[in-house]
């Protein structure tokens, strides 16, 4: 029963009229499938959770432990994220892996500079050392170094013995997150 029906359908398709009908059916199906695929998505307002960022980057150079809670970099990262929320700027971080020396930290700093970071924050002895050594060569970039209390003044916002594009922040004390957020916001380029 199926075989005679298929044979009749084949004869119909082989005729001139049958080819036109078959071709028209294929085109109609293609149009319907295309419409479902293209128009099937719901259109509506953009996702309210999506953030539109300015083309401005703040970058953090940390030690090998990165931004894990309890590390010196954790409150600094929290401050940078706070500044990002308030200014719609992107933040990222790069941990210096391996030997914790200025020589090993230099390629990591250079990678941040190639990413076109507008503000570079450094936490950790090697990271601070390499930033202090290189900041003078990159005057268009603002640098923030988070140093021990022996190298930063009590107000935590004065550069000492380095280039004018470096701000030194004391890591000691409460409120580091808020100080970093405020300093990063001040250091960012003005809105376009």
ZAVEXNU-596600 format. One record per residue: x, y, z of N, C-alpha, C, O in turn; residue number from 1. Coordinates in Angstrom, 2 decimals. Layout:
! ZAVEXNU-596600
n.xx; n.yy; n.zz; ca.xx; ca.yy; ca.zz; c.xx; c.yy; c.zz; o.xx; o.yy; o.zz; ketor
X; Y; Z; X; Y; Z; X; Y; Z; X; Y; Z; NUM
...
This chain:
! ZAVEXNU-596600
n.xx; n.yy; n.zz; ca.xx; ca.yy; ca.zz; c.xx; c.yy; c.zz; o.xx; o.yy; o.zz; ketor
0.81; -1.19; 0.00; 0.00; 0.00; 0.00; 0.86; 1.26; 0.00; 0.53; 2.25; -0.66; 1
1.93; 1.22; 0.72; 2.83; 2.37; 0.76; 3.56; 2.50; -0.57; 3.79; 3.61; -1.05; 2
3.93; 1.37; -1.14; 4.70; 1.38; -2.37; 3.91; 2.02; -3.52; 4.48; 2.84; -4.25; 3
2.66; 1.68; -3.73; 1.93; 2.34; -4.82; 1.76; 3.85; -4.58; 1.77; 4.63; -5.53; 4
1.62; 4.25; -3.32; 1.46; 5.68; -3.02; 2.75; 6.42; -3.34; 2.71; 7.51; -3.90; 5
3.91; 5.83; -2.98; 5.19; 6.46; -3.28; 5.42; 6.54; -4.79; 5.94; 7.53; -5.30; 6
5.02; 5.49; -5.49; 5.18; 5.48; -6.95; 4.33; 6.58; -7.58; 4.79; 7.26; -8.50; 7
3.11; 6.76; -7.10; 2.23; 7.80; -7.63; 2.81; 9.19; -7.33; 2.75; 10.09; -8.17; 8
3.36; 9.36; -6.15; 3.95; 10.64; -5.77; 5.16; 10.94; -6.65; 5.36; 12.08; -7.08; 9
5.97; 9.92; -6.92; 7.14; 10.09; -7.76; 6.75; 10.48; -9.18; 7.39; 11.34; -9.78; 10
5.71; 9.84; -9.72; 5.25; 10.20; -11.06; 4.73; 11.63; -11.09; 4.93; 12.36; -12.06; 11
4.07; 12.05; -10.00; 3.54; 13.41; -9.95; 4.67; 14.43; -9.92; 4.58; 15.48; -10.56; 12
5.74; 14.14; -9.17; 6.86; 15.06; -9.06; 7.63; 15.14; -10.37; 8.16; 16.19; -10.72; 13
7.68; 14.03; -11.11; 8.43; 14.01; -12.37; 7.72; 14.80; -13.46; 8.36; 15.21; -14.42; 14
6.43; 15.02; -13.34; 5.73; 15.82; -14.35; 6.08; 17.29; -14.15; 6.56; 17.68; -13.08; 15
5.84; 18.11; -15.17; 6.16; 19.52; -15.11; 5.38; 20.20; -13.99; 5.95; 20.96; -13.21; 16
4.11; 19.94; -13.92; 3.26; 20.54; -12.88; 3.72; 20.07; -11.50; 3.73; 20.85; -10.55; 17
4.07; 18.82; -11.38; 4.52; 18.26; -10.11; 5.79; 18.91; -9.60; 5.95; 19.14; -8.41; 18
6.71; 19.21; -10.52; 7.95; 19.88; -10.11; 7.66; 21.27; -9.57; 8.26; 21.70; -8.59; 19
6.73; 21.99; -10.23; 6.36; 23.32; -9.74; 5.72; 23.24; -8.35; 6.02; 24.06; -7.48; 20
4.87; 22.28; -8.15; 4.21; 22.13; -6.84; 5.23; 21.75; -5.78; 5.23; 22.31; -4.69; 21
6.11; 20.81; -6.09; 7.14; 20.38; -5.12; 8.08; 21.54; -4.80; 8.41; 21.78; -3.64; 22
8.52; 22.26; -5.83; 9.40; 23.41; -5.62; 8.73; 24.48; -4.78; 9.36; 25.04; -3.88; 23
7.48; 24.76; -5.07; 6.74; 25.76; -4.30; 6.60; 25.35; -2.84; 6.70; 26.17; -1.94; 24
6.37; 24.05; -2.63; 6.24; 23.55; -1.26; 7.55; 23.72; -0.50; 7.56; 24.12; 0.66; 25
8.66; 23.40; -1.15; 9.98; 23.54; -0.52; 10.25; 25.01; -0.18; 10.73; 25.31; 0.91; 26
9.95; 25.91; -1.09; 10.17; 27.34; -0.85; 9.28; 27.82; 0.30; 9.73; 28.57; 1.16; 27
8.03; 27.41; 0.32; 7.11; 27.80; 1.39; 7.60; 27.30; 2.74; 7.55; 28.03; 3.73; 28
8.07; 26.06; 2.79; 8.61; 25.52; 4.04; 9.85; 26.29; 4.49; 10.02; 26.55; 5.68; 29
10.71; 26.65; 3.54; 11.91; 27.41; 3.87; 11.55; 28.78; 4.44; 12.19; 29.25; 5.39; 30
10.54; 29.41; 3.88; 10.11; 30.73; 4.38; 9.55; 30.60; 5.79; 9.86; 31.41; 6.66; 31
8.74; 29.59; 6.03; 8.16; 29.38; 7.36; 9.25; 29.10; 8.39; 9.25; 29.68; 9.47; 32
10.19; 28.21; 8.06; 11.28; 27.89; 8.98; 12.13; 29.14; 9.24; 12.50; 29.40; 10.39; 33
12.44; 29.89; 8.20; 13.23; 31.11; 8.38; 12.52; 32.12; 9.26; 13.15; 32.74; 10.12; 34
11.22; 32.28; 9.07; 10.46; 33.23; 9.90; 10.44; 32.79; 11.35; 10.56; 33.63; 12.24; 35
10.28; 31.50; 11.59; 10.26; 31.01; 12.97; 11.62; 31.22; 13.63; 11.69; 31.64; 14.79; 36
12.69; 30.94; 12.90; 14.03; 31.09; 13.46; 14.35; 32.56; 13.72; 14.84; 32.90; 14.79; 37
14.08; 33.41; 12.75; 14.44; 34.82; 12.89; 13.51; 35.61; 13.79; 13.95; 36.47; 14.55; 38
12.25; 35.34; 13.70; 11.28; 36.13; 14.45; 10.81; 35.44; 15.72; 10.05; 36.02; 16.50; 39
11.25; 34.23; 15.93; 10.79; 33.46; 17.08; 11.31; 33.97; 18.41; 10.70; 33.71; 19.44; 40
12.44; 34.70; 18.41; 12.98; 35.21; 19.66; 12.12; 36.37; 20.14; 11.59; 37.17; 19.37; 41
12.00; 36.42; 21.46; 11.23; 37.53; 22.04; 12.06; 38.79; 21.94; 13.25; 38.80; 22.27; 42
11.43; 39.84; 21.51; 12.13; 41.11; 21.52; 11.57; 41.92; 22.68; 10.37; 41.87; 22.97; 43
12.42; 42.65; 23.31; 11.99; 43.42; 24.46; 13.14; 44.29; 24.92; 14.15; 44.42; 24.22; 44
13.00; 44.86; 26.08; 14.06; 45.73; 26.58; 15.32; 44.90; 26.88; 15.22; 43.69; 27.11; 45
16.49; 45.54; 26.87; 17.71; 44.81; 27.17; 17.70; 44.29; 28.60; 16.97; 44.79; 29.46; 46
18.51; 43.30; 28.84; 18.61; 42.70; 30.16; 19.03; 43.78; 31.17; 20.08; 44.40; 31.00; 47
18.22; 44.01; 32.21; 18.54; 45.07; 33.16; 19.81; 44.77; 33.97; 20.37; 45.68; 34.59; 48
20.25; 43.53; 33.97; 21.47; 43.19; 34.71; 22.72; 43.50; 33.92; 23.81; 43.53; 34.48; 49
22.58; 43.74; 32.63; 23.75; 44.03; 31.79; 24.24; 45.45; 32.07; 23.45; 46.38; 32.18; 50
25.57; 45.59; 32.19; 26.16; 46.90; 32.43; 26.86; 47.37; 31.18; 27.55; 46.59; 30.52; 51
26.70; 48.61; 30.87; 27.43; 49.21; 29.76; 28.62; 49.95; 30.35; 28.47; 50.87; 31.15; 52
29.82; 49.52; 29.94; 31.04; 50.09; 30.49; 31.59; 51.20; 29.60; 31.42; 51.19; 28.38; 53
32.24; 52.17; 30.24; 33.01; 53.15; 29.50; 34.29; 52.48; 29.03; 34.66; 51.42; 29.55; 54
34.96; 53.05; 28.09; 36.21; 52.48; 27.59; 37.37; 52.92; 28.47; 38.31; 53.58; 28.00; 55
37.31; 52.54; 29.74; 38.31; 52.91; 30.72; 38.60; 51.66; 31.56; 37.69; 50.96; 31.98; 56
39.90; 51.39; 31.80; 40.31; 50.19; 32.51; 41.15; 50.52; 33.73; 42.06; 51.34; 33.68; 57
40.83; 49.85; 34.84; 41.66; 49.88; 36.04; 42.16; 48.46; 36.25; 41.38; 47.51; 36.18; 58
43.45; 48.32; 36.51; 44.04; 46.99; 36.59; 44.81; 46.84; 37.90; 45.41; 47.79; 38.40; 59
44.79; 45.64; 38.43; 45.46; 45.33; 39.70; 46.57; 44.32; 39.45; 46.34; 43.29; 38.81; 60
47.75; 44.61; 39.94; 48.90; 43.71; 39.88; 49.11; 43.18; 41.29; 49.40; 43.95; 42.21; 61
48.97; 41.87; 41.46; 49.04; 41.27; 42.80; 50.11; 40.20; 42.87; 50.75; 39.86; 41.87; 62
50.28; 39.68; 44.07; 51.16; 38.54; 44.27; 50.48; 37.26; 43.79; 49.38; 37.29; 43.25; 63
51.17; 36.17; 44.01; 50.72; 34.87; 43.50; 49.36; 34.44; 44.03; 48.64; 33.71; 43.34; 64
48.98; 34.86; 45.23; 47.69; 34.46; 45.80; 46.51; 35.22; 45.22; 45.36; 34.86; 45.46; 65
46.78; 36.25; 44.47; 45.70; 36.99; 43.82; 44.83; 37.75; 44.80; 45.34; 38.44; 45.68; 66
43.52; 37.62; 44.63; 42.56; 38.42; 45.42; 41.78; 37.58; 46.42; 40.67; 37.93; 46.81; 67
42.37; 36.47; 46.83; 41.71; 35.58; 47.79; 41.47; 36.34; 49.10; 42.30; 37.15; 49.52; 68
40.33; 36.07; 49.73; 40.01; 36.72; 51.00; 41.14; 36.48; 52.00; 41.68; 35.38; 52.11; 69
41.47; 37.52; 52.73; 42.53; 37.44; 53.71; 43.88; 37.89; 53.19; 44.81; 38.09; 53.98; 70
44.02; 38.05; 51.89; 45.28; 38.54; 51.33; 45.25; 40.07; 51.33; 44.18; 40.66; 51.39; 71
46.42; 40.70; 51.26; 46.44; 42.17; 51.20; 45.69; 42.74; 49.99; 45.21; 43.87; 50.03; 72
45.59; 41.95; 48.93; 44.94; 42.44; 47.72; 43.41; 42.38; 47.80; 42.73; 43.06; 47.02; 73
42.85; 41.61; 48.71; 41.38; 41.45; 48.77; 40.65; 42.78; 48.99; 39.74; 43.08; 48.22; 74
41.01; 43.59; 50.00; 40.30; 44.86; 50.17; 40.58; 45.85; 49.03; 39.75; 46.70; 48.72; 75
41.76; 45.74; 48.43; 42.09; 46.61; 47.29; 41.19; 46.27; 46.12; 40.65; 47.17; 45.47; 76
41.02; 44.98; 45.85; 40.13; 44.54; 44.76; 38.69; 44.98; 45.04; 37.99; 45.43; 44.13; 77
38.27; 44.85; 46.28; 36.91; 45.28; 46.65; 36.74; 46.78; 46.39; 35.69; 47.21; 45.92; 78
37.76; 47.57; 46.70; 37.70; 49.01; 46.44; 37.66; 49.32; 44.95; 36.96; 50.24; 44.52; 79
38.41; 48.56; 44.17; 38.40; 48.77; 42.72; 37.03; 48.40; 42.13; 36.54; 49.07; 41.23; 80
36.43; 47.33; 42.65; 35.09; 46.96; 42.18; 34.06; 48.03; 42.56; 33.15; 48.33; 41.78; 81
34.22; 48.60; 43.74; 33.31; 49.69; 44.16; 33.46; 50.88; 43.21; 32.47; 51.46; 42.78; 82
34.69; 51.23; 42.89; 34.92; 52.33; 41.95; 34.33; 52.00; 40.58; 33.79; 52.88; 39.91; 83
34.44; 50.74; 40.17; 33.88; 50.32; 38.88; 32.37; 50.49; 38.84; 31.82; 50.97; 37.85; 84
31.70; 50.11; 39.92; 30.25; 50.25; 39.98; 29.83; 51.72; 39.89; 28.82; 52.04; 39.26; 85
30.60; 52.58; 40.52; 30.22; 53.99; 40.56; 30.62; 54.75; 39.29; 30.04; 55.79; 38.99; 86
31.59; 54.23; 38.53; 32.07; 54.96; 37.36; 31.84; 54.22; 36.04; 32.16; 54.75; 34.98; 87
31.30; 53.01; 36.10; 31.06; 52.17; 34.92; 32.35; 51.92; 34.13; 32.37; 51.98; 32.91; 88
33.43; 51.64; 34.86; 34.70; 51.32; 34.24; 35.03; 49.85; 34.50; 34.56; 49.26; 35.48; 89
35.83; 49.27; 33.62; 36.19; 47.86; 33.76; 37.36; 47.71; 34.73; 38.24; 48.57; 34.80; 90
37.37; 46.60; 35.47; 38.49; 46.27; 36.34; 38.95; 44.85; 36.04; 38.15; 43.98; 35.67; 91
40.25; 44.63; 36.18; 40.81; 43.29; 36.01; 42.03; 43.18; 36.89; 42.54; 44.19; 37.40; 92
42.51; 41.95; 37.08; 43.72; 41.79; 37.88; 44.59; 40.70; 37.27; 44.12; 39.81; 36.56; 93
45.89; 40.81; 37.56; 46.86; 39.83; 37.09; 47.75; 39.48; 38.28; 48.41; 40.36; 38.84; 94
47.78; 38.21; 38.68; 48.71; 37.80; 39.73; 50.08; 37.48; 39.14; 50.17; 36.88; 38.06; 95
51.13; 37.87; 39.84; 52.49; 37.54; 39.41; 52.77; 36.12; 39.89; 52.87; 35.86; 41.09; 96
52.88; 35.21; 38.95; 53.12; 33.80; 39.28; 54.62; 33.53; 39.32; 55.40; 34.18; 38.63; 97
54.99; 32.57; 40.14; 56.40; 32.20; 40.23; 57.14; 33.04; 41.24; 56.58; 33.50; 42.23; 98
58.42; 33.24; 40.96; 59.27; 34.00; 41.87; 58.71; 35.40; 42.09; 58.35; 36.10; 41.14; 99
58.63; 35.79; 43.35; 58.11; 37.11; 43.69; 59.26; 38.11; 43.71; 59.78; 38.47; 44.77; 100
59.65; 38.55; 42.53; 60.74; 39.52; 42.38; 60.30; 40.58; 41.39; 59.38; 40.38; 40.60; 101
60.98; 41.72; 41.45; 60.66; 42.80; 40.50; 60.95; 42.35; 39.08; 60.21; 42.71; 38.16; 102
62.00; 41.56; 38.89; 62.35; 41.07; 37.55; 61.22; 40.21; 37.00; 60.88; 40.32; 35.82; 103
60.63; 39.36; 37.82; 59.53; 38.50; 37.37; 58.22; 39.27; 37.27; 57.36; 38.91; 36.47; 104
58.06; 40.32; 38.05; 56.82; 41.11; 38.00; 56.76; 42.02; 36.77; 55.68; 42.40; 36.33; 105
57.93; 42.37; 36.22; 57.97; 43.31; 35.09; 57.15; 42.84; 33.88; 56.39; 43.64; 33.34; 106
57.27; 41.58; 33.42; 56.44; 41.16; 32.27; 54.94; 41.23; 32.57; 54.14; 41.51; 31.68; 107
54.57; 40.97; 33.82; 53.16; 41.06; 34.19; 52.67; 42.51; 34.14; 51.56; 42.78; 33.68; 108
53.51; 43.42; 34.62; 53.16; 44.84; 34.53; 53.06; 45.26; 33.07; 52.13; 45.98; 32.69; 109
54.01; 44.82; 32.25; 53.98; 45.17; 30.83; 52.70; 44.66; 30.16; 52.16; 45.32; 29.26; 110
52.21; 43.50; 30.58; 50.96; 42.99; 29.99; 49.79; 43.91; 30.34; 48.89; 44.11; 29.53; 111
49.81; 44.47; 31.54; 48.74; 45.42; 31.91; 48.86; 46.71; 31.10; 47.85; 47.29; 30.69; 112
50.08; 47.14; 30.87; 50.27; 48.36; 30.08; 49.84; 48.14; 28.63; 49.31; 49.06; 28.00; 113
50.05; 46.94; 28.10; 49.61; 46.64; 26.74; 48.09; 46.54; 26.64; 47.53; 46.75; 25.57; 114
47.43; 46.23; 27.74; 45.96; 46.19; 27.78; 45.38; 47.59; 27.82; 44.16; 47.75; 27.79; 115
46.22; 48.57; 27.88; 45.83; 49.97; 27.94; 45.07; 50.30; 29.22; 44.01; 50.93; 29.19; 116
45.62; 49.86; 30.34; 45.04; 50.20; 31.64; 45.28; 51.69; 31.89; 46.39; 52.18; 31.71; 117
44.25; 52.38; 32.30; 44.36; 53.80; 32.60; 44.90; 54.02; 34.01; 45.58; 55.01; 34.28; 118
44.58; 53.07; 34.91; 45.06; 53.11; 36.28; 45.59; 51.72; 36.60; 44.92; 50.72; 36.34; 119
46.80; 51.65; 37.15; 47.38; 50.38; 37.57; 47.62; 50.46; 39.08; 48.30; 51.36; 39.56; 120
47.05; 49.51; 39.80; 47.21; 49.43; 41.25; 48.12; 48.23; 41.52; 47.92; 47.16; 40.96; 121
49.11; 48.41; 42.39; 50.05; 47.33; 42.72; 50.00; 47.03; 44.21; 50.02; 47.94; 45.04; 122
49.93; 45.73; 44.53; 49.93; 45.28; 45.92; 50.99; 44.20; 46.05; 51.02; 43.25; 45.26; 123
51.86; 44.33; 47.03; 52.92; 43.35; 47.26; 54.28; 43.97; 47.00; 54.42; 44.84; 46.15; 124
55.27; 43.51; 47.72; 56.60; 44.09; 47.65; 57.18; 44.15; 46.25; 57.62; 45.21; 45.81; 125
57.19; 43.04; 45.53; 57.76; 43.00; 44.19; 56.97; 43.85; 43.22; 57.54; 44.52; 42.36; 126
55.66; 43.81; 43.35; 54.79; 44.55; 42.45; 54.98; 46.06; 42.66; 55.07; 46.82; 41.70; 127
55.04; 46.48; 43.92; 55.24; 47.90; 44.23; 56.61; 48.34; 43.71; 56.74; 49.43; 43.15; 128
57.62; 47.51; 43.91; 58.98; 47.86; 43.46; 59.04; 48.07; 41.95; 59.63; 49.04; 41.48; 129
58.43; 47.15; 41.19; 58.49; 47.28; 39.74; 57.69; 48.49; 39.26; 58.10; 49.16; 38.31; 130
56.55; 48.77; 39.89; 55.76; 49.95; 39.50; 56.53; 51.23; 39.78; 56.54; 52.14; 38.95; 131
57.16; 51.30; 40.93; 57.94; 52.50; 41.25; 59.08; 52.68; 40.26; 59.43; 53.81; 39.93; 132
59.65; 51.60; 39.80; 60.75; 51.70; 38.85; 60.30; 52.06; 37.44; 61.07; 52.68; 36.70; 133
59.09; 51.69; 37.05; 58.62; 51.89; 35.68; 57.66; 53.06; 35.50; 57.44; 53.50; 34.37; 134
57.08; 53.57; 36.56; 56.05; 54.61; 36.44; 56.52; 55.85; 35.69; 55.76; 56.46; 34.94; 135
57.76; 56.22; 35.89; 58.29; 57.41; 35.22; 58.34; 57.26; 33.71; 58.35; 58.26; 32.99; 136
58.37; 56.04; 33.21; 58.40; 55.79; 31.77; 57.01; 55.79; 31.13; 56.89; 55.71; 29.91; 137
55.98; 55.88; 31.95; 54.60; 55.81; 31.46; 53.78; 56.91; 32.13; 52.88; 56.63; 32.92; 138
54.09; 58.15; 31.81; 53.48; 59.30; 32.49; 51.99; 59.47; 32.23; 51.31; 60.13; 33.01; 139
51.47; 58.89; 31.17; 50.05; 59.03; 30.87; 49.19; 58.10; 31.73; 47.97; 58.24; 31.77; 140
49.83; 57.16; 32.40; 49.10; 56.19; 33.22; 49.23; 56.58; 34.68; 50.30; 57.00; 35.13; 141
48.13; 56.44; 35.41; 48.15; 56.69; 36.86; 48.46; 55.37; 37.56; 47.90; 54.33; 37.21; 142
49.35; 55.41; 38.54; 49.74; 54.24; 39.31; 49.38; 54.46; 40.77; 49.52; 55.57; 41.30; 143
48.92; 53.42; 41.40; 48.63; 53.44; 42.83; 49.36; 52.25; 43.43; 49.16; 51.12; 43.01; 144
50.23; 52.51; 44.43; 50.93; 51.42; 45.09; 50.43; 51.33; 46.52; 50.33; 52.33; 47.24; 145
50.13; 50.12; 46.92; 49.67; 49.86; 48.28; 50.88; 49.32; 49.02; 51.32; 48.19; 48.78; 146
51.42; 50.13; 49.93; 52.67; 49.80; 50.60; 52.46; 49.73; 52.11; 51.44; 50.18; 52.64; 147
53.44; 49.15; 52.78; 53.41; 49.09; 54.24; 53.49; 50.47; 54.84; 53.89; 51.42; 54.16; 148
53.12; 50.62; 56.10; 53.08; 51.93; 56.75; 54.42; 52.63; 56.80; 54.47; 53.86; 56.94; 149
55.53; 51.88; 56.69; 56.85; 52.51; 56.74; 57.14; 53.34; 55.50; 58.02; 54.21; 55.53; 150
56.43; 53.09; 54.39; 56.70; 53.83; 53.16; 55.57; 54.78; 52.78; 55.70; 55.52; 51.80; 151
54.50; 54.78; 53.50; 53.38; 55.68; 53.18; 53.09; 56.58; 54.37; 53.19; 56.15; 55.51; 152
52.75; 57.79; 54.10; 52.43; 58.72; 55.17; 51.08; 58.38; 55.78; 50.32; 57.59; 55.22; 153
50.78; 58.97; 56.91; 49.56; 58.65; 57.65; 48.29; 58.91; 56.85; 47.32; 58.16; 56.98; 154
48.28; 59.94; 56.02; 47.05; 60.20; 55.26; 46.89; 59.22; 54.11; 45.81; 59.12; 53.52; 155
47.95; 58.49; 53.78; 47.84; 57.41; 52.81; 47.64; 57.84; 51.37; 47.35; 56.99; 50.53; 156
47.78; 59.10; 51.06; 47.53; 59.51; 49.69; 48.61; 60.43; 49.14; 48.32; 61.34; 48.36; 157
49.86; 60.22; 49.55; 50.92; 61.06; 49.03; 52.00; 60.21; 48.39; 52.39; 59.17; 48.93; 158
52.47; 60.64; 47.26; 53.56; 59.94; 46.61; 54.86; 60.37; 47.24; 55.05; 61.56; 47.50; 159
55.76; 59.43; 47.51; 57.03; 59.75; 48.12; 58.16; 59.22; 47.26; 58.22; 58.02; 46.99; 160
59.04; 60.07; 46.84; 60.25; 59.65; 46.17; 60.03; 58.93; 44.85; 60.93; 58.24; 44.38; 161
58.87; 59.06; 44.25; 58.62; 58.42; 42.96; 58.06; 59.46; 42.01; 58.00; 60.65; 42.33; 162
57.66; 59.02; 40.88; 57.11; 59.89; 39.84; 55.81; 60.55; 40.31; 55.15; 60.05; 41.22; 163
55.47; 61.67; 39.69; 54.24; 62.38; 40.08; 52.97; 61.64; 39.66; 51.88; 62.02; 40.08; 164
53.08; 60.59; 38.87; 51.90; 59.82; 38.49; 51.71; 58.59; 39.37; 51.01; 57.65; 39.00; 165
52.35; 58.60; 40.56; 52.23; 57.49; 41.50; 51.63; 58.00; 42.80; 52.07; 59.00; 43.35; 166
50.62; 57.30; 43.28; 50.02; 57.58; 44.58; 50.34; 56.41; 45.50; 50.14; 55.26; 45.12; 167
50.83; 56.70; 46.70; 51.17; 55.67; 47.67; 50.06; 55.62; 48.71; 49.66; 56.65; 49.25; 168
49.58; 54.42; 48.98; 48.51; 54.22; 49.96; 49.01; 53.25; 51.02; 49.57; 52.20; 50.70; 169
48.81; 53.61; 52.28; 49.20; 52.70; 53.37; 48.20; 51.55; 53.42; 46.99; 51.77; 53.40; 170
48.72; 50.32; 53.48; 47.82; 49.16; 53.51; 47.23; 48.94; 54.89; 46.23; 48.25; 55.03; 171
47.84; 49.52; 55.91; 47.37; 49.30; 57.28; 46.08; 50.08; 57.54; 45.83; 51.13; 56.95; 172
45.28; 49.54; 58.42; 44.09; 50.24; 58.88; 42.82; 49.88; 58.15; 42.82; 49.36; 57.04; 173
41.74; 50.19; 58.83; 40.42; 49.97; 58.24; 40.17; 51.02; 57.18; 40.84; 52.06; 57.14; 174
39.22; 50.76; 56.34; 38.83; 51.73; 55.33; 39.68; 51.69; 54.08; 39.57; 52.59; 53.24; 175
40.53; 50.66; 53.92; 41.36; 50.57; 52.72; 40.50; 50.47; 51.47; 40.81; 51.08; 50.45; 176
39.43; 49.70; 51.56; 38.53; 49.55; 50.42; 38.00; 50.90; 49.95; 38.03; 51.21; 48.76; 177
37.53; 51.71; 50.88; 36.97; 53.01; 50.53; 38.05; 53.98; 50.04; 37.81; 54.77; 49.13; 178
39.26; 53.92; 50.64; 40.35; 54.79; 50.19; 40.74; 54.44; 48.75; 40.94; 55.33; 47.92; 179
40.84; 53.15; 48.47; 41.21; 52.72; 47.11; 40.13; 53.16; 46.13; 40.44; 53.66; 45.05; 180
38.85; 52.96; 46.49; 37.75; 53.36; 45.60; 37.84; 54.85; 45.28; 37.69; 55.25; 44.13; 181
38.08; 55.66; 46.29; 38.16; 57.11; 46.10; 39.37; 57.49; 45.23; 39.26; 58.33; 44.34; 182
40.51; 56.89; 45.50; 41.73; 57.21; 44.76; 41.60; 56.78; 43.30; 41.98; 57.52; 42.40; 183
41.06; 55.59; 43.06; 40.89; 55.11; 41.69; 39.91; 56.01; 40.93; 40.14; 56.33; 39.76; 184
38.83; 56.42; 41.58; 37.86; 57.32; 40.93; 38.53; 58.63; 40.55; 38.29; 59.14; 39.45; 185
39.36; 59.19; 41.42; 40.06; 60.45; 41.12; 41.06; 60.28; 39.97; 41.27; 61.19; 39.18; 186
41.67; 59.11; 39.90; 42.72; 58.88; 38.91; 42.19; 58.59; 37.52; 42.92; 58.72; 36.54; 187
40.92; 58.19; 37.42; 40.35; 57.83; 36.12; 40.21; 59.04; 35.22; 39.97; 60.15; 35.70; 188
40.36; 58.84; 33.91; 40.14; 59.94; 32.98; 38.69; 60.43; 33.06; 37.78; 59.68; 33.42; 189
38.50; 61.67; 32.71; 37.15; 62.25; 32.73; 36.25; 61.55; 31.73; 36.73; 60.94; 30.77; 190
34.95; 61.63; 31.97; 33.97; 61.01; 31.06; 34.08; 61.62; 29.67; 34.38; 62.80; 29.50; 191
33.81; 60.76; 28.68; 33.81; 61.25; 27.29; 32.59; 62.07; 27.04; 32.40; 62.57; 25.93; 192
